[in-house]
Amino acid sequence: MSSLRELYQEVILDHNRSPRNFRAMADATRSVEGYNPLCGDHYTVYVKVQDGRIADVSFTGAGCAISKASASVMTSLMKGKSVSEAEVLYHSFHRMVKGEGSEGDAVGKLAAFAGVSEFPARVKCASLAWHTLHSALQEDPGGTVTTE
């Protein structure tokens, strides 16, 4: 395994073992549930939007290492971003994990998830929290987000 792949694997393992922003948020302006029926990943993403910016974002729930690490990295990157910046990151991440982008397009630790595109079933794991946050940022987020 290349040293770069080992580094990426370590990022995923670290965020799975010690997820950042793993907590319910009492003062969230929106919260949305996300569910991956294929493997059972189930998260709630909480977001506090103030003046068009993501003032805070967190998540709770359970799932595989890739889904938890992805949610952790996502919440770390999204704090302080404008809603439009968050949307750009969402689309870039989604293209990357589907194999439609390159690692060079990824921002920092997001590149750790580029290899997921080689495993189509894992794309849904990696993107669940992202789809859930994307829904939460909409004016009317609706019900539970699923990967199906």
N, CA and C atoms as a LAMMPS dump frame, in Angstrom:
ITEM: TIMESTEP
0
ITEM: NUMBER OF ATOMS
444
ITEM: BOX BOUNDS ff ff ff
-5.0000000000000000e+02 5.0000000000000000e+02
-5.0000000000000000e+02 5.0000000000000000e+02
-5.0000000000000000e+02 5.0000000000000000e+02
ITEM: ATOMS id mol type element x y z
1 1 1 N 0.854 -1.192 0
2 1 2 C 0 0 0
3 1 3 C 0.889 1.241 0
4 2 1 N 0.569 2.209 -0.826
5 2 2 C 1.38 3.42 -0.89
6 2 3 C 1.261 4.209 0.405
7 3 1 N 2.271 5.023 0.662
8 3 2 C 2.245 5.813 1.893
9 3 3 C 1.083 6.808 1.892
10 4 1 N 0.69 7.3 0.709
11 4 2 C -0.439 8.22 0.632
12 4 3 C -1.734 7.499 1.003
13 5 1 N -1.934 6.28 0.489
14 5 2 C -3.124 5.499 0.847
15 5 3 C -3.135 5.176 2.336
16 6 1 N -1.968 4.882 2.895
17 6 2 C -1.874 4.605 4.34
18 6 3 C -2.271 5.84 5.139
19 7 1 N -1.836 7.013 4.688
20 7 2 C -2.209 8.261 5.357
21 7 3 C -3.713 8.46 5.29
22 8 1 N -4.297 8.242 4.12
23 8 2 C -5.741 8.392 3.961
24 8 3 C -6.486 7.408 4.854
25 9 1 N -5.998 6.173 4.927
26 9 2 C -6.638 5.177 5.773
27 9 3 C -6.557 5.61 7.233
28 10 1 N -5.436 6.191 7.632
29 10 2 C -5.276 6.653 9.013
30 10 3 C -6.241 7.794 9.326
31 11 1 N -6.483 8.688 8.373
32 11 2 C -7.454 9.775 8.57
33 11 3 C -8.832 9.176 8.849
34 12 1 N -9.233 8.194 8.053
35 12 2 C -10.54 7.559 8.237
36 12 3 C -10.608 6.848 9.584
37 13 1 N -9.577 6.104 9.937
38 13 2 C -9.576 5.395 11.226
39 13 3 C -9.609 6.361 12.403
40 14 1 N -8.843 7.456 12.3
41 14 2 C -8.82 8.446 13.38
42 14 3 C -10.191 9.091 13.584
43 15 1 N -10.836 9.485 12.494
44 15 2 C -12.151 10.128 12.609
45 15 3 C -13.232 9.136 13.031
46 16 1 N -13.043 7.862 12.742
47 16 2 C -13.987 6.851 13.218
48 16 3 C -13.815 6.627 14.722
49 17 1 N -12.569 6.516 15.166
50 17 2 C -12.299 6.286 16.597
51 17 3 C -12.665 7.495 17.451
52 18 1 N -12.373 8.677 16.948
53 18 2 C -12.605 9.919 17.697
54 18 3 C -13.353 10.914 16.818
55 19 1 N -14.628 10.655 16.587
56 19 2 C -15.367 11.547 15.683
57 19 3 C -15.486 12.957 16.251
58 20 1 N -15.269 13.922 15.402
59 20 2 C -15.408 15.325 15.777
60 20 3 C -16.882 15.708 15.663
61 21 1 N -17.318 16.575 16.541
62 21 2 C -18.677 17.134 16.512
63 21 3 C -19.761 16.077 16.661
64 22 1 N -19.464 15.003 17.373
65 22 2 C -20.415 13.918 17.604
66 22 3 C -21.217 14.257 18.861
67 23 1 N -22.341 14.942 18.651
68 23 2 C -23.195 15.382 19.757
69 23 3 C -24.507 15.914 19.197
70 24 1 N -25.536 15.83 19.998
71 24 2 C -26.798 16.478 19.64
72 24 3 C -26.634 17.975 19.875
73 25 1 N -27.319 18.772 19.114
74 25 2 C -27.244 20.219 19.263
75 25 3 C -28.625 20.749 19.624
76 26 1 N -28.76 21.205 20.865
77 26 2 C -30.054 21.663 21.373
78 26 3 C -30.575 22.905 20.638
79 27 1 N -29.671 23.779 20.187
80 27 2 C -30.11 25.028 19.569
81 27 3 C -29.962 25.022 18.04
82 28 1 N -29.98 23.836 17.445
83 28 2 C -29.894 23.733 15.983
84 28 3 C -31.095 24.422 15.337
85 29 1 N -30.851 25.078 14.211
86 29 2 C -31.963 25.678 13.467
87 29 3 C -32.664 24.615 12.62
88 30 1 N -31.927 23.552 12.292
89 30 2 C -32.507 22.436 11.548
90 30 3 C -31.795 21.148 11.926
91 31 1 N -32.546 20.057 11.865
92 31 2 C -31.938 18.739 12.006
93 31 3 C -32.67 17.788 11.071
94 32 1 N -31.909 16.889 10.476
95 32 2 C -32.465 15.947 9.51
96 32 3 C -31.849 14.577 9.773
97 33 1 N -32.675 13.54 9.656
98 33 2 C -32.196 12.173 9.793
99 33 3 C -31.778 11.646 8.43
100 34 1 N -30.726 10.833 8.444
101 34 2 C -30.274 10.163 7.236
102 34 3 C -30.15 8.679 7.505
103 35 1 N -30.526 7.874 6.528
104 35 2 C -30.532 6.423 6.714
105 35 3 C -30.067 5.729 5.444
106 36 1 N -29.175 4.768 5.602
107 36 2 C -28.714 3.947 4.502
108 36 3 C -29.252 2.543 4.733
109 37 1 N -30.364 2.176 4.091
110 37 2 C -30.97 0.866 4.339
111 37 3 C -30.107 -0.303 3.895
112 38 1 N -29.153 -0.06 3.002
113 38 2 C -28.285 -1.124 2.523
114 38 3 C -27.402 -1.688 3.635
115 39 1 N -26.854 -0.812 4.473
116 39 2 C -25.954 -1.302 5.525
117 39 3 C -26.386 -0.893 6.929
118 40 1 N -27.434 -0.088 7.036
119 40 2 C -27.952 0.261 8.355
120 40 3 C -27.391 1.526 8.97
121 41 1 N -26.524 2.258 8.256
122 41 2 C -26.026 3.539 8.781
123 41 3 C -27.212 4.456 9.037
124 42 1 N -27.211 5.114 10.185
125 42 2 C -28.331 5.982 10.556
126 42 3 C -27.78 7.148 11.372
127 43 1 N -27.898 8.352 10.844
128 43 2 C -27.377 9.553 11.511
129 43 3 C -28.415 10.662 11.507
130 44 1 N -28.283 11.532 12.487
131 44 2 C -29.011 12.79 12.496
132 44 3 C -27.969 13.894 12.406
133 45 1 N -28.153 14.793 11.47
134 45 2 C -27.249 15.935 11.313
135 45 3 C -27.975 17.169 11.832
136 46 1 N -27.289 17.91 12.683
137 46 2 C -27.806 19.144 13.281
138 46 3 C -27.008 20.307 12.702
139 47 1 N -27.697 21.367 12.347
140 47 2 C -27.002 22.527 11.806
141 47 3 C -27.63 23.797 12.372
142 48 1 N -26.773 24.743 12.673
143 48 2 C -27.223 26.07 13.105
144 48 3 C -26.731 27.052 12.048
145 49 1 N -27.7 27.609 11.323
146 49 2 C -27.38 28.589 10.283
147 49 3 C -27.713 29.967 10.811
148 50 1 N -26.748 30.875 10.722
149 50 2 C -26.953 32.265 11.136
150 50 3 C -26.386 33.174 10.055
151 51 1 N -27.199 34.082 9.587
152 51 2 C -26.772 35.056 8.574
153 51 3 C -26.154 34.375 7.35
154 52 1 N -26.738 33.258 6.929
155 52 2 C -26.273 32.578 5.731
156 52 3 C -25.012 31.753 5.892
157 53 1 N -24.559 31.615 7.144
158 53 2 C -23.347 30.831 7.406
159 53 3 C -23.668 29.684 8.356
160 54 1 N -22.886 28.644 8.265
161 54 2 C -23.022 27.504 9.175
162 54 3 C -22.242 27.835 10.447
163 55 1 N -22.964 28.263 11.467
164 55 2 C -22.334 28.637 12.729
165 55 3 C -21.884 27.4 13.5
166 56 1 N -22.641 26.311 13.362
167 56 2 C -22.285 25.066 14.039
168 56 3 C -22.947 23.912 13.301
169 57 1 N -22.329 22.753 13.361
170 57 2 C -22.87 21.547 12.748
171 57 3 C -22.354 20.348 13.538
172 58 1 N -23.236 19.386 13.763
173 58 2 C -22.856 18.189 14.507
174 58 3 C -23.688 17.013 14.027
175 59 1 N -23.403 15.833 14.583
176 59 2 C -24.163 14.652 14.194
177 59 3 C -24.198 13.646 15.336
178 60 1 N -25.204 12.793 15.303
179 60 2 C -25.314 11.659 16.226
180 60 3 C -25.745 10.459 15.398
181 61 1 N -25.602 9.279 15.961
182 61 2 C -26.063 8.074 15.296
183 61 3 C -24.996 7.01 15.259
184 62 1 N -25.19 6.048 14.384
185 62 2 C -24.27 4.919 14.297
186 62 3 C -24.159 4.443 12.862
187 63 1 N -23.003 3.909 12.537
188 63 2 C -22.775 3.365 11.215
189 63 3 C -21.371 2.828 11.086
190 64 1 N -21.01 2.459 9.889
191 64 2 C -19.692 1.895 9.629
192 64 3 C -18.606 2.97 9.766
193 65 1 N -17.361 2.525 9.727
194 65 2 C -16.224 3.437 9.896
195 65 3 C -16.21 4.528 8.83
196 66 1 N -16.517 4.177 7.596
197 66 2 C -16.477 5.175 6.522
198 66 3 C -17.564 6.223 6.711
199 67 1 N -18.765 5.803 7.076
200 67 2 C -19.844 6.791 7.234
201 67 3 C -19.578 7.709 8.421
202 68 1 N -19.091 7.142 9.523
203 68 2 C -18.817 7.978 10.702
204 68 3 C -17.66 8.934 10.436
205 69 1 N -16.592 8.437 9.819
206 69 2 C -15.446 9.295 9.519
207 69 3 C -15.835 10.402 8.545
208 70 1 N -16.646 10.062 7.561
209 70 2 C -17.088 11.054 6.592
210 70 3 C -17.907 12.15 7.265
211 71 1 N -18.808 11.768 8.161
212 71 2 C -19.615 12.754 8.898
213 71 3 C -18.722 13.638 9.762
214 72 1 N -17.72 13.041 10.378
215 72 2 C -16.804 13.786 11.235
216 72 3 C -16.003 14.81 10.435
217 73 1 N -15.413 14.374 9.327
218 73 2 C -14.642 15.284 8.481
219 73 3 C -15.554 16.385 7.921
220 74 1 N -16.74 15.973 7.48
221 74 2 C -17.694 16.939 6.915
222 74 3 C -18.02 18.042 7.928
223 75 1 N -18.366 17.663 9.153
224 75 2 C -18.744 18.678 10.138
225 75 3 C -17.569 19.595 10.459
226 76 1 N -16.362 19.04 10.485
227 76 2 C -15.178 19.866 10.751
228 76 3 C -14.956 20.893 9.649
229 77 1 N -15.173 20.475 8.411
230 77 2 C -14.944 21.378 7.274
231 77 3 C -16.035 22.427 7.097
232 78 1 N -17.247 22.089 7.477
233 78 2 C -18.387 22.966 7.183
234 78 3 C -18.553 24.136 8.15
235 79 1 N -18.032 24.029 9.345
236 79 2 C -18.188 25.129 10.304
237 79 3 C -17.604 26.417 9.748
238 80 1 N -18.417 27.453 9.777
239 80 2 C -17.975 28.759 9.321
240 80 3 C -18.188 29.018 7.837
241 81 1 N -18.526 27.982 7.085
242 81 2 C -18.749 28.145 5.648
243 81 3 C -20.105 28.791 5.405
244 82 1 N -20.194 29.533 4.314
245 82 2 C -21.505 30.043 3.899
246 82 3 C -22.286 28.853 3.349
247 83 1 N -23.596 29.001 3.267
248 83 2 C -24.421 27.93 2.719
249 83 3 C -24.002 27.649 1.282
250 84 1 N -23.684 28.673 0.503
251 84 2 C -23.273 28.443 -0.892
252 84 3 C -21.915 27.736 -0.958
253 85 1 N -20.983 28.067 -0.069
254 85 2 C -19.7 27.353 -0.022
255 85 3 C -19.916 25.889 0.357
256 86 1 N -20.835 25.646 1.287
257 86 2 C -21.148 24.276 1.704
258 86 3 C -21.707 23.475 0.536
259 87 1 N -22.534 24.103 -0.276
260 87 2 C -23.104 23.428 -1.441
261 87 3 C -22.018 23.057 -2.444
262 88 1 N -21.048 23.934 -2.647
263 88 2 C -19.934 23.65 -3.557
264 88 3 C -19.139 22.451 -3.04
265 89 1 N -18.838 22.44 -1.74
266 89 2 C -18.121 21.304 -1.146
267 89 3 C -18.926 20.012 -1.27
268 90 1 N -20.224 20.092 -1.041
269 90 2 C -21.1 18.925 -1.161
270 90 3 C -20.984 18.32 -2.561
271 91 1 N -21.113 19.154 -3.577
272 91 2 C -21.068 18.655 -4.948
273 91 3 C -19.675 18.132 -5.308
274 92 1 N -18.624 18.79 -4.854
275 92 2 C -17.254 18.322 -5.115
276 92 3 C -17.023 16.96 -4.475
277 93 1 N -17.456 16.815 -3.223
278 93 2 C -17.289 15.539 -2.515
279 93 3 C -18.062 14.435 -3.243
280 94 1 N -19.296 14.731 -3.614
281 94 2 C -20.124 13.725 -4.259
282 94 3 C -19.504 13.272 -5.582
283 95 1 N -18.995 14.206 -6.372
284 95 2 C -18.324 13.844 -7.633
285 95 3 C -17.101 12.974 -7.358
286 96 1 N -16.333 13.34 -6.344
287 96 2 C -15.108 12.604 -6.031
288 96 3 C -15.403 11.166 -5.629
289 97 1 N -16.356 10.951 -4.703
290 97 2 C -16.611 9.579 -4.244
291 97 3 C -17.277 8.734 -5.319
292 98 1 N -17.895 9.378 -6.307
293 98 2 C -18.478 8.635 -7.418
294 98 3 C -17.444 8.395 -8.525
295 99 1 N -16.224 8.891 -8.329
296 99 2 C -15.175 8.69 -9.32
297 99 3 C -15.247 9.661 -10.471
298 100 1 N -15.961 10.748 -10.302
299 100 2 C -16.124 11.742 -11.365
300 100 3 C -15.199 12.939 -11.182
301 101 1 N -14.432 12.937 -10.116
302 101 2 C -13.475 13.998 -9.84
303 101 3 C -12.137 13.351 -9.563
304 102 1 N -11.196 14.118 -9.092
305 102 2 C -9.889 13.552 -8.765
306 102 3 C -9.504 13.939 -7.35
307 103 1 N -8.518 13.232 -6.822
308 103 2 C -8.036 13.556 -5.482
309 103 3 C -7.534 14.992 -5.439
310 104 1 N -7.004 15.479 -6.562
311 104 2 C -6.51 16.85 -6.622
312 104 3 C -7.617 17.876 -6.455
313 105 1 N -8.86 17.475 -6.765
314 105 2 C -9.991 18.379 -6.605
315 105 3 C -10.442 18.469 -5.153
316 106 1 N -10.023 17.497 -4.335
317 106 2 C -10.501 17.403 -2.957
318 106 3 C -9.803 18.419 -2.066
319 107 1 N -10.501 18.819 -1.031
320 107 2 C -9.97 19.758 -0.064
321 107 3 C -9.423 18.975 1.123
322 108 1 N -8.131 19.05 1.374
323 108 2 C -7.513 18.456 2.554
324 108 3 C -7.907 17.013 2.805
325 109 1 N -8.509 16.793 3.953
326 109 2 C -8.843 15.443 4.397
327 109 3 C -9.924 14.781 3.568
328 110 1 N -10.636 15.538 2.749
329 110 2 C -11.637 14.925 1.88
330 110 3 C -10.994 13.945 0.91
331 111 1 N -9.741 14.17 0.552
332 111 2 C -9.047 13.277 -0.371
333 111 3 C -8.975 11.854 0.182
334 112 1 N -9.077 11.69 1.49
335 112 2 C -9.05 10.362 2.102
336 112 3 C -10.187 9.484 1.596
337 113 1 N -11.237 10.101 1.095
338 113 2 C -12.408 9.347 0.649
339 113 3 C -12.424 9.097 -0.862
340 114 1 N -11.407 9.535 -1.585
341 114 2 C -11.367 9.36 -3.036
342 114 3 C -11.388 7.881 -3.422
343 115 1 N -10.744 7.028 -2.65
344 115 2 C -10.696 5.607 -2.958
345 115 3 C -12.02 4.894 -2.828
346 116 1 N -12.987 5.535 -2.196
347 116 2 C -14.307 4.934 -2.016
348 116 3 C -14.957 4.654 -3.373
349 117 1 N -14.611 5.433 -4.373
350 117 2 C -15.225 5.253 -5.694
351 117 3 C -14.959 3.864 -6.269
352 118 1 N -13.93 3.183 -5.782
353 118 2 C -13.619 1.831 -6.24
354 118 3 C -14.59 0.797 -5.67
355 119 1 N -15.383 1.202 -4.682
356 119 2 C -16.314 0.293 -4.011
357 119 3 C -17.704 0.927 -4.014
358 120 1 N -18.489 0.706 -5.067
359 120 2 C -19.775 1.398 -5.221
360 120 3 C -20.702 1.314 -4.004
361 121 1 N -20.719 0.197 -3.301
362 121 2 C -21.596 0.092 -2.124
363 121 3 C -21.148 1.04 -1.018
364 122 1 N -19.868 1.369 -0.97
365 122 2 C -19.339 2.251 0.066
366 122 3 C -19.57 3.729 -0.252
367 123 1 N -19.867 4.042 -1.516
368 123 2 C -20.154 5.429 -1.884
369 123 3 C -21.336 5.937 -1.063
370 124 1 N -22.346 5.095 -0.884
371 124 2 C -23.52 5.491 -0.107
372 124 3 C -23.165 5.705 1.355
373 125 1 N -22.241 4.902 1.875
374 125 2 C -21.79 5.079 3.257
375 125 3 C -21.097 6.432 3.418
376 126 1 N -20.188 6.723 2.504
377 126 2 C -19.405 7.963 2.588
378 126 3 C -20.253 9.202 2.369
379 127 1 N -21.304 9.074 1.554
380 127 2 C -22.072 10.273 1.198
381 127 3 C -23.331 10.496 2.044
382 128 1 N -23.676 9.565 2.913
383 128 2 C -24.916 9.695 3.688
384 128 3 C -24.991 11.003 4.472
385 129 1 N -24.003 11.301 5.271
386 129 2 C -24.034 12.532 6.082
387 129 3 C -24.069 13.772 5.192
388 130 1 N -23.381 13.715 4.057
389 130 2 C -23.354 14.841 3.129
390 130 3 C -24.734 15.106 2.537
391 131 1 N -25.413 14.037 2.12
392 131 2 C -26.772 14.193 1.599
393 131 3 C -27.702 14.739 2.694
394 132 1 N -27.475 14.28 3.915
395 132 2 C -28.32 14.704 5.026
396 132 3 C -28.107 16.193 5.321
397 133 1 N -26.853 16.635 5.357
398 133 2 C -26.577 18.061 5.555
399 133 3 C -27.139 18.874 4.391
400 134 1 N -26.951 18.399 3.177
401 134 2 C -27.487 19.088 1.994
402 134 3 C -28.992 19.318 2.159
403 135 1 N -29.691 18.298 2.617
404 135 2 C -31.133 18.423 2.844
405 135 3 C -31.427 19.433 3.948
406 136 1 N -30.648 19.393 5.024
407 136 2 C -30.863 20.308 6.148
408 136 3 C -30.657 21.763 5.739
409 137 1 N -29.845 22.001 4.738
410 137 2 C -29.579 23.374 4.305
411 137 3 C -30.653 23.918 3.368
412 138 1 N -31.584 23.087 2.964
413 138 2 C -32.685 23.531 2.113
414 138 3 C -33.727 24.248 2.974
415 139 1 N -34.519 25.082 2.351
416 139 2 C -35.554 25.832 3.077
417 139 3 C -36.56 24.906 3.746
418 140 1 N -36.954 23.858 3.05
419 140 2 C -37.894 22.882 3.597
420 140 3 C -37.22 21.515 3.499
421 141 1 N -36.485 21.123 4.556
422 141 2 C -35.68 19.91 4.463
423 141 3 C -36.462 18.607 4.302
424 142 1 N -37.733 18.581 4.614
425 142 2 C -38.522 17.377 4.425
426 142 3 C -38.208 16.3 5.462
427 143 1 N -38.478 15.058 5.12
428 143 2 C -38.346 13.943 6.055
429 143 3 C -36.952 13.335 6.047
430 144 1 N -36.894 12.06 6.331
431 144 2 C -35.637 11.329 6.413
432 144 3 C -35.002 11.2 5.027
433 145 1 N -33.706 11.442 4.963
434 145 2 C -32.938 11.281 3.737
435 145 3 C -32.484 9.828 3.691
436 146 1 N -32.632 9.194 2.526
437 146 2 C -32.111 7.841 2.365
438 146 3 C -31.163 7.811 1.172
439 147 1 N -30.339 6.797 1.14
440 147 2 C -29.406 6.638 0.04
441 147 3 C -29.994 5.809 -1.088
442 148 1 N -31.255 5.424 -0.962
443 148 2 C -31.923 4.612 -2.005
444 148 3 C -32.857 5.475 -2.816
